[in-house]
Amino acid sequence: MRNPTDGGQTVLPGMPRRLLRASPKSLADFSDCPRRYRFANVDRPSPPRGPRFAHHSVGTALHQALAQWYDLPVERRTPAAARQLLYAAWTPAGFRDGEQSERWRARAAGWLTDYVAELDPTVEPRARERTVSTTTERLTLSGRVDRIDERGEELVVVDYKTGRIPSTDDEARGSQALALYVLAVRRTLRRPCSRVELHHLPSGTVAGFDHTERSLANHARRAEDVAIDIQAATEAVAAGQDADDAFPAVPGRQCGWCDFRSACPPGQAAGPAREPWSFLSEDDGSAA
């Protein structure tokens, strides 16, 4: 009689199940397009990625500047210092030309200045750019949190957003990534944590949600459902199924900006590639 297998390994009765190593992003990638997940997490070497998009450059510079701002002595945590950190972190990658890059650097500096002006420089976050992890029955999850605030006895997961549209409370409630971060923060830092917040830098607004044990369990269960599908696809390839069939592409408009477009014929057939700066809104000055 054949023994059942899990992830290509034999599992005898009483043996613990092999856990899938994943991040909130990798789970989201598989849900959106199993082929994209395979390219990023299974194939080695991974296919070459496409060009960097300008809105990613905007977001990365803002995140880096905010993280480094808290490294400064308290007396130097000023809006002007934040602007200088942004200038140092800025890259023109993805922009149409130097003029566009300079214009967006000025816009991003304005968002950052306004945001930092509302912060109390004497209040230290519990952590910044912190990798946290946890396990479920099927998953070993890890990810990096932008900021973890300490408010009384509770910790709060803070995620910076630089998108065109201000974040909403419904977005905070529905974010699987933020819910999984709450579980990971609890395990890693051994402190109570239920609240998640989306800090939208272009508008200066904050959206939030206070998770319950039930809402967290629902998000964890959905993440485990994705893990089951990933493991099934992986086992199918190990058993001889074609990888393209086990990890099918999901063609759509999103293929125009997929990192792995050059390695995916169905994605190329779905439509033309987007220009690296095409997600920048020249009307409202926000990154898409």
C-alpha positions as CSV (number, residue, x, y, z in Angstrom):
1,M,0.0,0.0,0.0
2,R,1.4,3.4,-1.0
3,N,1.9,6.0,1.7
4,P,0.2,9.4,1.3
5,T,2.6,12.2,0.4
6,D,2.7,15.8,1.2
7,G,4.8,18.2,-1.0
8,G,6.6,15.3,-2.6
9,Q,7.7,13.7,0.7
10,T,6.3,10.5,2.2
11,V,4.0,11.2,5.2
12,L,3.6,8.2,7.6
13,P,0.8,8.0,10.0
14,G,1.5,10.2,13.0
15,M,4.2,12.2,11.2
16,P,3.7,16.0,11.2
17,R,2.7,17.5,7.9
18,R,5.3,19.4,6.0
19,L,4.5,23.1,6.2
20,L,4.5,25.3,3.1
21,R,6.8,28.3,3.5
22,A,5.1,31.3,2.2
23,S,4.6,35.1,2.6
24,P,1.4,37.1,2.3
25,K,2.6,38.3,-1.1
26,S,3.3,34.8,-2.5
27,L,-0.1,33.6,-1.4
28,A,-1.7,36.6,-3.2
29,D,0.4,35.9,-6.3
30,F,-0.9,32.3,-6.5
31,S,-4.5,33.5,-6.0
32,D,-4.1,36.0,-8.8
33,C,-2.1,33.8,-11.2
34,P,-0.6,30.4,-10.4
35,R,1.9,30.8,-13.2
36,R,3.2,34.0,-11.7
37,Y,3.6,32.2,-8.4
38,R,5.6,29.5,-10.1
39,F,7.9,31.9,-11.8
40,A,8.7,33.8,-8.6
41,N,8.8,30.9,-6.1
42,V,9.3,27.5,-7.8
43,D,11.4,27.9,-11.0
44,R,15.1,28.1,-10.4
45,P,16.6,30.0,-11.9
46,S,13.6,32.3,-11.9
47,P,12.8,33.9,-15.3
48,P,14.2,37.4,-15.7
49,R,12.0,40.2,-14.5
50,G,10.7,43.1,-16.5
51,P,11.7,46.7,-16.1
52,R,11.0,48.5,-12.9
53,F,7.8,50.7,-12.8
54,A,8.0,54.3,-11.7
55,H,5.3,54.0,-9.1
56,H,7.3,51.3,-7.4
57,S,10.3,53.7,-7.3
58,V,8.1,56.3,-5.6
59,G,6.8,53.8,-3.0
60,T,10.2,52.4,-2.3
61,A,11.8,55.8,-1.7
62,L,9.0,56.9,0.6
63,H,9.2,53.6,2.6
64,Q,12.9,53.9,3.0
65,A,12.9,57.5,4.0
66,L,10.3,56.8,6.7
67,A,12.2,53.9,8.1
68,Q,15.5,55.9,8.2
69,W,13.8,58.9,9.8
70,Y,13.3,57.0,13.0
71,D,17.1,56.1,13.0
72,L,17.8,59.8,13.5
73,P,18.3,61.3,17.0
74,V,15.0,62.7,18.3
75,E,16.1,66.3,17.9
76,R,16.8,65.7,14.2
77,R,13.5,64.1,13.3
78,T,12.1,67.0,11.3
79,P,10.2,67.3,8.0
80,A,13.3,68.8,6.4
81,A,15.3,65.8,7.5
82,A,12.7,63.5,6.0
83,R,12.9,65.3,2.7
84,Q,16.7,64.9,2.6
85,L,16.3,61.1,3.3
86,L,13.8,60.9,0.4
87,Y,16.2,62.7,-2.0
88,A,19.0,60.3,-1.0
89,A,16.7,57.2,-1.6
90,W,15.3,58.4,-4.9
91,T,16.0,56.6,-8.1
92,P,14.8,57.6,-11.6
93,A,14.1,54.0,-12.5
94,G,10.9,53.6,-14.5
95,F,10.3,57.3,-15.2
96,R,10.0,58.5,-18.8
97,D,12.8,61.1,-18.4
98,G,14.6,63.2,-15.8
99,E,12.0,65.9,-15.8
100,Q,9.2,63.5,-14.9
101,S,11.4,62.0,-12.2
102,E,12.2,65.4,-10.7
103,R,8.5,66.4,-10.7
104,W,7.5,63.3,-8.9
105,R,10.3,63.5,-6.4
106,A,9.0,67.0,-5.5
107,R,5.4,65.6,-5.1
108,A,6.6,62.7,-3.0
109,A,8.6,65.0,-0.8
110,G,5.5,67.1,-0.2
111,W,3.5,64.1,0.9
112,L,6.3,63.0,3.2
113,T,6.7,66.5,4.7
114,D,3.0,66.7,5.5
115,Y,2.9,63.2,7.0
116,V,6.0,63.6,9.2
117,A,4.8,67.0,10.4
118,E,1.9,65.2,12.1
119,L,4.1,62.6,13.9
120,D,5.5,63.0,17.4
121,P,9.2,62.5,17.0
122,T,9.6,61.5,20.6
123,V,7.3,58.4,20.2
124,E,9.4,55.4,19.2
125,P,7.7,52.6,17.2
126,R,8.0,49.1,18.6
127,A,9.6,48.1,15.3
128,R,10.3,49.2,11.7
129,E,10.7,47.1,8.6
130,R,10.5,44.1,11.0
131,T,10.3,40.6,9.7
132,V,7.7,38.6,11.7
133,S,6.6,35.0,11.3
134,T,4.0,32.5,12.5
135,T,2.8,29.0,11.7
136,T,-0.6,27.5,11.0
137,E,-1.6,23.9,10.4
138,R,-0.3,24.1,6.8
139,L,1.8,27.2,6.6
140,T,5.0,28.7,7.9
141,L,4.3,32.4,7.2
142,S,6.8,35.3,7.3
143,G,6.7,38.9,6.0
144,R,8.0,42.3,6.7
145,V,5.9,45.0,8.4
146,D,6.4,48.6,7.6
147,R,5.9,49.8,11.2
148,I,4.6,48.3,14.5
149,D,3.3,50.9,16.9
150,E,3.1,50.4,20.7
151,R,-0.1,51.9,22.1
152,G,-0.6,51.0,25.7
153,E,-0.5,47.2,26.0
154,E,-1.4,46.7,22.4
155,L,0.7,46.6,19.3
156,V,-0.6,48.0,16.0
157,V,0.3,47.0,12.5
158,V,1.0,50.0,10.3
159,D,1.2,49.8,6.5
160,Y,2.2,52.7,4.4
161,K,0.3,53.2,1.1
162,T,1.2,55.4,-1.8
163,G,-1.6,54.5,-4.2
164,R,-3.7,56.9,-6.2
165,I,-6.9,56.2,-4.2
166,P,-7.1,56.8,-0.4
167,S,-7.4,53.6,1.7
168,T,-10.7,52.7,3.3
169,D,-11.6,50.8,6.5
170,D,-13.1,48.1,4.3
171,E,-9.7,47.7,2.6
172,A,-8.0,47.4,6.0
173,R,-10.6,44.8,7.2
174,G,-10.4,42.7,4.0
175,S,-6.6,42.7,3.7
176,Q,-5.4,39.1,4.2
177,A,-1.8,40.3,4.4
178,L,-2.5,42.6,7.3
179,A,-4.5,40.0,9.2
180,L,-1.6,37.5,8.8
181,Y,0.8,40.1,10.0
182,V,-1.3,40.5,13.2
183,L,-0.9,36.8,13.8
184,A,2.8,36.9,13.1
185,V,3.3,40.0,15.3
186,R,1.6,38.2,18.2
187,R,3.9,35.2,17.9
188,T,7.1,37.0,17.2
189,L,6.8,39.8,19.7
190,R,4.6,38.0,22.3
191,R,2.3,41.0,22.7
192,P,-1.5,41.6,22.1
193,C,-2.2,42.8,18.6
194,S,-5.5,43.3,16.9
195,R,-5.5,46.6,15.1
196,V,-4.3,47.2,11.5
197,E,-3.9,50.6,9.9
198,L,-3.3,51.8,6.3
199,H,-1.5,55.2,6.3
200,H,-2.1,56.8,2.9
201,L,0.7,59.2,2.4
202,P,-0.7,61.2,-0.6
203,S,-3.9,62.1,1.2
204,G,-2.7,62.0,4.8
205,T,-5.6,59.7,5.8
206,V,-5.6,56.7,8.0
207,A,-7.9,53.7,7.5
208,G,-8.1,51.0,10.2
209,F,-9.7,47.9,11.5
210,D,-9.7,46.1,14.8
211,H,-9.6,42.3,14.2
212,T,-11.5,39.8,16.3
213,E,-10.4,36.2,16.8
214,R,-13.1,35.2,14.4
215,S,-11.9,37.5,11.6
216,L,-8.3,36.4,12.1
217,A,-9.4,32.8,11.9
218,N,-11.3,33.4,8.7
219,H,-8.2,35.0,7.1
220,A,-6.0,32.2,8.3
221,R,-8.4,29.6,6.9
222,R,-8.4,31.2,3.5
223,A,-4.6,31.4,3.5
224,E,-4.5,27.6,4.3
225,D,-6.9,26.9,1.4
226,V,-4.4,28.6,-0.9
227,A,-1.6,26.6,0.6
228,I,-3.6,23.4,-0.2
229,D,-3.9,24.4,-3.8
230,I,-0.2,25.3,-4.0
231,Q,0.8,21.9,-2.5
232,A,-1.5,20.1,-4.9
233,A,0.1,21.8,-7.9
234,T,3.6,21.1,-6.6
235,E,2.7,17.4,-6.1
236,A,1.2,17.2,-9.6
237,V,4.5,18.5,-11.1
238,A,6.4,16.0,-9.0
239,A,4.2,13.2,-10.3
240,G,4.9,14.2,-13.9
241,Q,2.3,16.7,-14.9
242,D,3.4,19.6,-17.1
243,A,4.3,22.6,-15.0
244,D,2.3,24.9,-17.3
245,D,-0.8,22.8,-16.7
246,A,-0.3,22.5,-12.9
247,F,0.4,26.2,-12.6
248,P,-1.9,27.8,-15.2
249,A,-1.7,31.4,-16.4
250,V,-4.7,33.6,-15.7
251,P,-4.5,36.1,-18.6
252,G,-6.0,39.6,-18.2
253,R,-5.2,43.3,-18.2
254,Q,-2.8,42.7,-15.4
255,C,-0.5,40.9,-17.8
256,G,0.5,44.3,-19.2
257,W,2.5,45.0,-16.1
258,C,3.5,41.5,-14.9
259,D,7.2,41.1,-14.0
260,F,7.3,37.8,-15.9
261,R,5.6,38.9,-19.0
262,S,8.6,38.0,-21.2
263,A,8.4,34.4,-20.1
264,C,4.7,33.9,-20.5
265,P,3.1,33.6,-24.0
266,P,-0.5,33.7,-22.7
267,G,0.3,36.9,-20.9
268,Q,1.9,38.5,-24.0
269,A,-1.2,37.5,-26.0
270,A,-3.5,39.1,-23.4
271,G,-2.6,42.7,-24.5
272,P,0.3,45.1,-24.9
273,A,2.9,45.8,-22.3
274,R,2.4,49.0,-20.2
275,E,5.0,51.7,-20.2
276,P,6.9,51.8,-16.9
277,W,5.6,55.2,-16.0
278,S,2.0,54.6,-17.1
279,F,0.6,54.2,-13.6
280,L,1.5,57.7,-12.6
281,S,-1.4,60.1,-12.6
282,E,-0.4,63.4,-14.1
283,D,-3.7,64.9,-13.0
284,D,-3.8,64.4,-9.3
285,G,-0.1,63.9,-8.6
286,S,-0.5,60.5,-7.0
287,A,1.3,57.2,-7.8
288,A,-1.0,54.4,-8.9
